[in-house]
Amino acid sequence: MLVVVDNDRMSATGATAAPPATGHPLRWRTLAVTQLAAFMALLDVSIVNVALPSIERVLAVPAGTAQWVVSGYALSFGLALVPAGRLGDALGRRRMFLIALTAFVLTSALTGAAPTIGLLIAARLLQGVAGGILVPQNSGLIQELFQGAERGRAFGILGATIGVATAAGPVAGGLIITLISGPDAWRWVFYVNVPIGVVALLLAARWVPARSGAGRGRPHLDLTGSLLLGVGVLCLLLPAVEAESHGLGGDWWLFVVAALLLTFFARWELRTARRGREPVLDPRLAHTSGFPAGSIIGMVYFIGFTGIWLVLALFYQDGYGYSPLRSGLAVTPFAIGAAVSAAVAGRLVSRFGRVLTVTGLTATIAGLVATALLLRNVGGDTAAWATAGPLLVAGLGGGMVTSPNITLSLQHVPVRMAGAAGGALQTAQRIGSAIGTAVLATIFYHVLMSSDHDYPPAVSDALLSASALMLVALLIAVVDLVRHRRPDRDAGSTVTATERSSRA
């Protein structure tokens, strides 16, 4: 007989209480407000791109310096994810969520009001930390509050939030700058978070329940492991974000340092677990069904996925003179397709499992290849209309990748590890995003320079390169599908081997 067990629901005598089959009564309200907050934090990764020219003019700074308004946020965001997830597991996810959301609202206001580029970058770094603390609480709360097939639906909504926020950033930024006139219109790209964040904070204080591991005694916070992981991820991300504007140059040695530090981190975590202490990222996650493959698929997919928005923006705005809003609207079909398919795929993942990921990657690759071929041969005002259909197909596929992959990666993770695991999954995606943006931008500029500023071949080759990267993710997904021919039909109905071993 299979029994559903939640580590965080223990009676005073130590007996384990089974959670209700329907989950927590406030689960859907909690999900709504947490997704609103997560959407803001993820949107801020890409929304600022269209504001960079205005920032350069108003603050009189070179493009390379202004780029750190984007890169700094992505960097600090990625560094905070795993330690923040672990803090949520240890101290309570409601507490960490409210602290992070408050900090995000305050730092958004500080960023918008920054009078100099130095203060602007500093505020963006702090805002990235707040966003990085905020996001992993979402996956942890879903693990806590939802059961069975509903958990798949909830992760489907989370997948839609991630996909749509990434794709909608250029549209939202262009719309804000278009609607608000004047040299300081770019500040509203940050100010817009304040009223939305305050509403989300008030609702979260009322709806997000305090149910997690808070109160289980003084937690052990793996400071050494957090430091090794943080510096390792920093050495991995720093040359990638620098390469977006300056090329890789002499920073390649940081990748070697990153590999060494992350190796030491893995050994330290194994040692910490053997001593019976709580590591920042439990090594047993490597043996949790779905998590290793899902993390790799997510990272490789985001290498190809994230960079396409930069090269398409450069193609439309620099190549054909589109406004930021018009350039954003040109890629809106992808965002629409991703939002629809992610929500639907979340309902189907318990039935079809990894098949959805394979199908989604196939559709995304087909859509991007078609877009690349069209943009090589169709230009001017016709380009955006000609690629609407292929981008919609690619978006429909993308939603079937992000949403099911999150569910399949986290469904067997014990609740007490959910925050750290969600943070690790997001970290893999952030690493993929940074590397992918640098790689695709490098390909785009290389072809552009070698073809005497011929934009169609440049964007076409960059999109074909993105498709090739996604093909790697497709092969990994196919291998995982073959290994698990019968997908788990009820993510919340079994106790995994990892969870049993963790209780032993």
N, C-alpha and C positions, 0 to 999 in steps of 0.2 A: 504493500500500500504506500503510495506516494504522499508525502506531507509537505505542505508549503511552510517554510520556516523563514522568519525575519529576525536576524540577529539583534535588531534594535528594539524588539518588543519583548522584554523580559519582566516577569512578575517579581515581586519582592522576594519570593522564595527561590527564585532561579528557574522556575518552570517557563517553558517557551509557549507563548500564546500564538495561535495561528491567526493571521490577519483576516479580515473579512474578505470574502470572495470578490466583492465589488470595489475594494480599495477604500481610501479615505473619502468621506462625504464631500470635502471641499476640493477634491483633486482637480476637477476641471477648471474651477475658478483660479486655483493656484497655478495651474498650467498656463492659463491665459495671461496672468500678470507676469509670470516669470519669462514667458516667451516675448512679451512686449519689451521687457528689460534686456533680454538677450539680443533681440533684434537691434536695439539702439547700439549696444556695444559692438556687435558684428558689423553693422552698417558703417560705423565710424572707421573701419579698416579701409574702405574704398570711397566713401562719400567725399573725402577731402581732395581727391585727385583733381577734380574739376575746379577746385578753388585755388590751386597752387599758383596759376598765373597772376591772380589778383593779389595773393599774399606777396609774391615777388615784387610786384609794382608798388604796393602800399608801403611795405616795410623795406623796400630797396635792398633786396638780398639776391644773390645769385641762385640759379636753379638748383645747384647741388646742395646748398644750405637749406633751401625751402623743402627739398625732398625729405629732410629729416622730420618734418611735420607729419608725414605719412609713415616713414620707416621707423621713427622712434616709437610711435604708438604700436605698430606691429611687433616691434622687438620686445617692449616691456609687457605687452599683452601675452606673448608667447612664453616669456619667462615665468609669469605668475601662475599659469594654469595648473600645473601638477601640485605644487605646494599648496595652492589655494583649495584645490579639491581635497587634499589630505586634511587641511584645517577644517573644512566643512564636515568631513567624516568624523573628526575628533571632537570638534567644539559645537557642532550643530549647524545644519544648513540654513535654517531660518536666520540665525544670528549672522552668519557670514554673508548671506544674501542681502540683508538689510544694511549691513555695514558697507558692503561693496556698492550697492545702489546709491546710498547717500554720498559716498565718495565720488561716484561717477557723475552725479548731478553737480556737486561742488566743483570738480575739476573741469567739467564742461563749461561752467560759467567762467572759471579762471582762464581757460583756453580762449574763449571768445573775447575776453577783455584784455588779453595780453598786449602790452604796448610795444614790445620789441620781439625780435625773432628768438632771442635767447630765452626769454620768459615763455614764449609760445611753445618752443620745443620742450622746455622743462615741464610745462603744464600738460602737454601731450604725453610725455613719459608717465606722469602720475595718472593721467586718464587711462592709459593703457594698462597700468597695474590694476586700477579699479575694475576695468572691463575683464581682465584676466581672472580676477577673484570672482566676479559675478557669474561668468558663463558656466564653469564646471558645477556650480550648485544646481543648475537646471537638470542635468542628467542624474545627479544624485537624488533630487526630489522626485523625479519620475520613477526611479527604482524603488523609492520608499512608498510612494502613494498609489501606484498603479499595479495591478495584478493581471496575469494571463494575457489574453488578446488585447485588452485595453492598453497594456504597456506598449505593444507594437504601434497602436494608433497614436499614443502620446509621443513616442520616438519619431513617428512619421511627421508629426507637427514640428518637432524639434529639427528634423532634417529639412523640412520646408523653410523654417526660419533661417537656418544656416545658408541654404542655397539661394533663397530670395534676397536676403540681406546683402550677400556678396554681389549678386547681379544687379540689385536695385540701387546701389550706392551712387553710380554715375548719374542715374536718372534723378534721384532725390537731390543730389548736390546741384545739378544743372537747373532744376526747377526752383530751388531756393534762391540761387543767384539771379535767375531771370526775374522772379517775382519781386525781389527786394533790390531796389536801385541804389546806386551810390558806391563809393570806393570801399566802404566797410561792409558791403553785402556778404562777403565771405565769413564774417564773424557769426552770422546766423546759421551757418552750417554746424556750429558748435552750440550756439544759444538754443537751438530748437530742442536740444536734449533736456533743457531745464524744466519747462512746463510738463513735458511728457514724463520725465523722470519723477517729478513731484507727485503726479497723479499715480504713477506706478508704485511709488513708495507708500503712499497712503493706502492703496489697495492691498499691497503686500503685507503691511503691518496688520491688516484685518484678516486676510485670507490664508497666508502661508502658515501652516501649522508647525508648532515646535515638537517634532517627533523623533528627531535623529539622535545621534549618539551622545548628545550633551547630557552630562550628569552621570556618566559611567566611571567617574573617577578622573584623576589627573591624567591627561593623555601624554604619551611620549611623542614628542615632535622631533623627527629625525633631521636635525639641523645640518649635520655633516652631509647626509645624503642630499638634502635640499641644495646645499652649496655646490656640491659636485655636479648635480643635474643642472642647476642654474648657469654655472660658468660654462659647462659643456654645451648647453643649448645656445648660450650667448656666442660662443666661438663658432657655432654652426650657422647661426642666423646673421651675425654681423657682416661677414664677407658677402653673404647673399644679398642683403639689403643695400650694401655699398655698391655692389655690382650693377644695381639698377641705374645708377647715374654715372659711375666712374669705371665700370668694368671690374673684373676680378683682380687684375694687377698683382701686387705682391702679397695679397692677403690669403693666398691659397694655403699657407702653412697653418692658418687657424683651423682648417678642416682636420689636419693631423692632430692638433691639440684637442679638438673636440672629440675625435675618436678615442684618444687616450683617456680623457676625463670621463667619457660615458662608459668606457670599459671599467675604470675604477669604480664608477657609480654602481654598475651592475654587481661587481664583486662585493662592494660595501653593503648593498641591499641584501644579498644572500647571507652575508655574515650577520647583519642585523636580525633577519628573520630566524636564523639558527639560534640566536641568543634569546628568542622569545619576545623580542621587542617589535614595535610597529614601524616598518619602513615607510618612507614617503611613497614608494611605489612597490607594492608587494610582488616579489619575484614569482609567486604562484599564479599571477595573472598570465604569465607566459604559457601556462598549461591550461588556461581556462578556454573552453570551447568557443571559437569564433573571435576571441579578442586579438590574438596575434595576426591572423590573416586580415581581419577587418582594419586593424591599425595600418598595416602595410598598404592595403588597397586604398584606404582613405588618403594616405600620404602621397602615393603615386598619382591618384586621380587629381588631387589638388595641385600637384606640380603642373599638370596639363591644364587644369580648369581655371585657376586664378589669373594666370598671365594673359589669357585671351582678352580680358577686359582692357588691359593697358594697351595692347597692340591695336585693338579695334578703335580705341579712343584716339590713339596717335594717327591711325589711318584716316578716320573720318574728319578729325579736327585739323590736323596738319596737312593731310593729303588733299582733302576736298573742301576744307573751309567750313565744316559743319560747326554750329554753335555747340557748347557743352550740353544743353538740353536736347538738341536734335540728335547729337551723338549718342546720348543716353537712351533716347527713345528708339534708336535704331537697333539696340540690343534687348529691348523690352520683351520681344517674343520669347527669348530664352527664359527670362524671369517668370513670365506667365506660365510657360510649360512646366518649369521646375516646381512652382507652387502647387499646381494642380496634381501633377503626378506624385509628388512627395506625400501629399495627404492621402491619395488613393493607395499608394504603395504601402503606407503605414498600416492600412487595414488588411492588406493581403500578405504581409511578410510572414505571419505565422503559418500560412498555408503553402506559400511557394518558396520561402527562404531565399537562398543564394541565387536562385534562378532569376529573381528580379534584378539583382545586381548585374548579372551577365547580360540580361536583356537591355538594361539601362545603358551600360557601357557600349554595347553594340549600337544602340540608337544614337548615343552622343557622338561616337566616332563617325558614324554615317553622316550625321547632320553637320559636323565640323568640316569633314572632307568636302561635302557639297558646298558649304559656305566658302571654303578656300578656293575651290575651282571657279565659283561664280565671281568672287571678288577679283580674281585674276583677269577676268574677261569682261566684267560689267562695272562701269564706273559712274561717277557723278551722282546726280539725284536718284538714279535708278538703283544704285547699289543697295541702299537700305531696304527698298521694297523687294528686290530680287532675293535677298537673303532672309526675309522674314520667315518663310516656310521652313528652310533648313535649320534656322536657329530655334524655331519652335520645336522641331523634332529633337534637336540636341538638348533643349531644356526639358522636354518630356523624359528623355533618357536620363538627364542629370538628376532629376527628382527621384528616379528609381534607383539611383546609386547612393546618394547621400542619406536618404531616409532609411531604407532597409539595412544599409551597412552599419548605421549607428545602432539599430535594434539588434542585429546579428552579432555585433561586437560586444555589446554590453548586457545582453539578456541573461547570460549565465554568471555575471559578475556578482559576488555577494554584496549585499546592501552596504555593509560596513566599509567596502572598498569602492563604492560607486563613484564618489566624488573624485578620488585620485585617478580611477580608471577613465572617467569622463574627461578629466583634465589631460591625461596622457593621450587619449584619442584626439582631442583638440590640438594638443601640442604637435602631434604628427601632421595634422592638417596645416597648422601654421608654418611648420618647417617646409612642407611641400609647397605652400603658397609663396614663401619667400624665395625658395630655390626656383620655382617655376616662373615667377615674375622676372627674376634676373635672367634666366635662360632664354625665355621667349623674347624679352626686350633685346638681349644681345643678338639673337638671330635676326630679329626685325631690323636693327640698326646696321648689322653687318651686310645684309642683303641690300638695304637702302643705299649704303655708301658705295657698294660695289656695282650697283646698277644705275648710278648717277641720279639718285633720288627718284627712282621709279617705285611708287608706293604699292601698286597691286601685287607685284612679285614678293615684296617684303612681307605684307600681311598674309599672303597666301602661304608662303614657306613657314611662317611662324605658326599658323593654324594647322598646317600639316604636321609640324613638329609636335604640337600639342596632341594631335590625334595619335601620333606614334607613341607618345608617353602614356596615353590612356589605353592603348593596345596592350602595354605591359600590365596595367591594372586588370584588364580583361583576362589576360592569361593567368594571372594569380587567382582571380575569381573563379575561373573554370577549374583550375587545380583544386581549389577549396570545395567547389561543388562536387567534383568527382569523389573527393575524400569523404564527403558527408552527403551521400545520395538521398538520405531520408531526413529532411530538415525537421528540426524540433517544432512541433505544431502548437506547443503551448509554452511560451517562454517563461511563464511564472509558475508552472505547476510542478517543477522538479527541484530537488536539492542537488546541486552539482557536486562533482568529486572535489573540486577546489574548495567549496564551502564546507563539505564534510571534513576535509583534511585540516581546514583552518580552525575547526572546533575541537579537533582531537587533542 
